[in-house]
Amino acid sequence: MNKVRYEEMLPHEVVAARKANPIAYLPIGTVEWHGLQNALGLDTLKARSLCERAAAQGGGLVMPPLWWGEHREIQLLEANPTSRPKVAEIMEWPTENFTFGYMGGKTVEEQAHFYNDLLFHIYHQLASLNFKALIVLCGHYPLQLYAHFTAAVFMRENPMQVFAATEADLVSDLAPELGGRVGDHAGRWETSVLMALHPELVDLSRLPPEENAELVGISGEDPRQASMEFGQRAVRAIVERLVGKSKELLQ
């Protein structure tokens, strides 16, 4: 794979890569529960690796991923009332760690504004680095709400094109062709995609074998049906769509 991580490149390498394809990729995600079988950083690991493959294939540079900053009191598995007690028990966390107000007293609205401001900050910085377009790949699906909003506002007054999507959105029309549901939380889709990108970070043997066993904090098709083959088909399709979108934006 070509060298594509911005922070690892020498100045002359950045200049050459940017002149050839002045597009940046920004992977955003979080660190949260993704079942007993997956690494906690699945969202961001997934987004970064997909961006890197797209940049290696179609040009462009991948910026350091954004792991932190999203609101922590809603749309997060360990804060979800239906899964919080069991996740906390498995992770050996006190459940009171996730009651409202634990983020320094900041409200959900204040946390959302903070994340928007963080994205605006990054967009302006990338524009100053002479990129003409940016693809924000949202590994944690709720973050697309913030990415879509900030992209629309930013482009009102700035020429840099900003496109935001989840990997599932990019290939939502290909579900029949790929052979299964597109998009989930730690189910067959995400587990297979991570398996294809980072096989060392998935361990299906951690899941209970009993058919009716509870699968904590998982939505979508059964992750025990995850496979390298399904993940590889998905990854190829996502990367193809990312490369196509990068060319479209630069036109």
N, C-alpha and C positions, 0 to 999 in steps of 0.2 A: 504494500500500500504506500502511495506517495505520502510525503510529509505534509500534513494539513493542519495540525494544531498550531494556532497562531502563537501561543505562548512558548512553543518549543522551536520556533523558526528564527533564523538570523535575519537581520534587516534586508539583505539583498534577496533572500528567499521570499520574504513577504512582498517586496516590491514586484518581483517577477510574477508571483502567483496572482497578486491583485491586478496587475496590468493585463494579464491573460484573462482573468474572470473576476471582475470587481464585486463579487458577492460574498457575503458573510453568512455563516450559519450560527444560530444561537440555540443550543439545546437547553430547555428549562424543565425542571421537575421538582421532586421533593424526596424526602427520605421517610418512608412510612411502611407499615405492615403490608406484605404481599404474600401472605400465606406461609405455612411452615416450610415450603419447598423453594422459595425464592429469596435472593438477596434483598435487603431492605431498600437499597438504592435503585431498584429495578427501573423506575420511571426515567431517571436521569441517565443511568447507564445505557438504557435502550435508546434514548434520544441522541445522546452523544455518539454512540457507535453508528447509528443510521446516518447522522450528519457526516461523520468521517468517511463512510463508504461513498456517500453521494459526492462529497468534495473530491475524493480520490478519483472517482470515475468521471465527473463532469466539470471539475474545477471549482475554485473557491476556497475559502479558509474557514475553519471551525474555531469559534471563540470559546473561551473557558465556560463550562456549563454553569447555570445558575441553580444551585441546590437549595438555597435558603431564601426566606423573605416572604413567602406566601402566608396567608392567614392560617392560623393553626387551630381554630376553634370550630370550624365547619368544613365539610367536604374533605375530611381526613379520617382514615380508618380508625386510628386509635382514639379519635374524638367523637366518633359516631356512636350514639347511644346504644345501638343494637349490637355492636361488636366490642365496645370499649371494655366491659368487664372481663370477657374472655381473653382479649388481646393483652390487657394489663396483667392478667393472671399468668399467662405464658411468658411474658417478658419480665415478670416480677417487678411491675410498677404499681405504686399506690394509685387507685382509681381517682383519688382526689387531685392527682397531678393534672387531670384533664377537665376540670370543672371550669365554667366560664370565668374569665378574668385572670387565668394563669399566665397570660402573656403580658405581664407587667401592668395589668389593668387596662390595656388598650382594647377598645371595642372591636368587633368584627369589621365595622366600617373603617375604623382607623387603620387596621391591619391591611385592608384592601387598598386604601389610598396609598399606604406605604409601598405596597408591591407595584402599583401603577407607577409611582414616582421612580422606583428602582428601574423599571423597564424603560421609562422615558430617558433616564440617565444613560442607560446603555445605548439606546438608539442614537442619542445625540453624540455620544462618544464614537460610535461606529461611523456616523456620518463625517465626523471630523477626521477620521482615518482614511477618508477617500473611498469608502465603499459606495457603490451605486444602488445596491439592493441587499436585502436581509431576509432570510427565512428563519422564522422562530418555530422550532419544533417542540411542541408541548407534550412531553412524556407523561405528565400528570394531567389528565384530561380537563379537570375544572379550570386549569390555568389558561385555557384558550379564551375564556371570557375576558380575562385581563389583557391577553395578547391581542385579541381582535379589537378591543376598545382602544388600547394605546396606539396600535398601528394606524387606525383610522384617524385619530386625533393628530398624531405625529405627521402624517402625510398631508394634512391640510396646509402646513406651512413649511414643509421640507421636501426636497426633491427625491430623497432616497426612498425607494420602494420597499415596503415592509409587508411580508406575507406570513400569516400565522396559521398553523393547523396541527392536529394530532396525527400520528402515523396512521391511526385507524381511519380518520377522515379521508386521507389521501387515497386509500384503496377501498373505500366503503362499497363501491360498485362492483368489486371483484370477489365478493364473498363466495358465490357459487363456483367461480373458477379456482379460487384458492382452496376450497373444500371445507369451509367452516365459518363460524361466526367471526366477524371482524370487530375487534375492540371488546375489552372486558376489564375486570380488575382481578388480576392474579389467577384468571381461569386458563383455559386451554390456549387462548390467543397470546396473552402476555407471557405466559410460561414458555410457550413454544418460541416466541420471538427472542426472549432472553437466552433460551437454550441455544438458538442458532448463533447469537452474537457472543455470548459468554457461557459456554457449556459448563464451566467450572463453578458457576454461581447458581446452578439449579440442581436440586437433589429431590427427585420424585419419591424416593424411598422414605422421606420424612412424612409423607401423607398417609393417613390411615387406609389400609387396604379394603376394609369393609365397605360394601356398596352404599349402605345407608348412613355411614359415619358423617359426623358434622365436619364441614370444611370451613374453618373459621375465617371470616373476613374475605370471602371469595365470591365473585359474581361472574356469570357467564357459563360457558361450557366447562365440564369437569376437567380440572387441570391434570388429572391422572391420565387423560387422553392426549396430553401434550406430546409432541414429537419433534425431532430435529428436522424431519422432512417438511412438515407443515410450517415450521418456523423459517426454514430456508426459502420456501416459496413466498412467504409473506415478506421477508427481508428483500428479496430480489424485486418484488413488485413495488415496495415502498421506495427503495432507492431509485428505481426507474422513474417514478413519479416526482421525486425530489429533484432529480437531474433535469427532467422536463420543465418543472416549475422554475428552476434557476435560469434556464435559457429564456423562458418566456418573460421573466422579470427584467432581464438585461436587454431584451429587445424593446 
